[in-house]
Amino acid sequence: MVAVIILLVLLILGELFTLMLQCRRGHSAWGLLRLFRYAHRGYHDKPRIPENSMAAFRRAIENGYGAELDVHLMRDGRLAVIHDASLKRTAGADVLVEDLTAEELKTYRLEGTDERIPLLEEVLELFQDRTPLIIELKAERGNHAALAEATCRMLDRYRVHYCIESFDPRCLIWLKKNRPEIVRGQLSEQFLRHGETAGHGKATMWLLGNLFSNIAAKPDFIAYRFSDRDNLCLRWCRKFYHVQEINWTIRTKEEMEAAEAQGNLVIFECFDPKG
């Protein structure tokens, strides 16, 4: 009798575990999205071509690659394509992009070059009817809903192929509720291994690193750090939900081949995948 009870408890716990990690599958857009490799923040070539620059995005298209990019919501409601909230690393200015307007953004240059920080609409114009995009929503100060909504409105204006991802599951939950037709993905890694808490407690980061927000977001894909991919919860998502995995950031041909051998898509930088 005791053995039966233990077995039932284990079965229930297994069902709950699987339920917490649930993903959506079978989106029709994968037929095209799976055809490409994706250049991380554009196909940059520093110091000549900075990350998230129009030159880097043009270079990705010219070489037949899709591109991954980052989007922030500015003070005037416009959308800037830049990774960090602070411009200190990329433009040498101690200012936050969320505090700027599009007009103010024009005054900054990227990494000592003549390249400006682009607006999302400029990048989308470039990618119309061309290679696809992986768009990362960089939520700040609780603006996840406003950022997701503004990005979707902008995307509606252009003929682009894309999916959307974010570390912040609230962005995905907004997409699930308001724009379920869009391919959405949960960005993650083993945060505690890298000492990353983003101002949250360790328990929260453990839950996010193990994808337990899936129960609310139901992502179409998991974008997981390549070096952290040996993760039970990630493997469970692939086994039970056949979710598409995307690996970031791939920096060698050997890493790329290892990821693609598992059926994963790659976000690469610092090497030529064709070389």
Summary of the structure (lengths in Angstrom):
residues: 275
radius of gyration: 19.3
end to end distance: 62.7
largest distance: 74.8
contacts: 901
relative contact order: 0.13
helix: 40%
strand: 19%
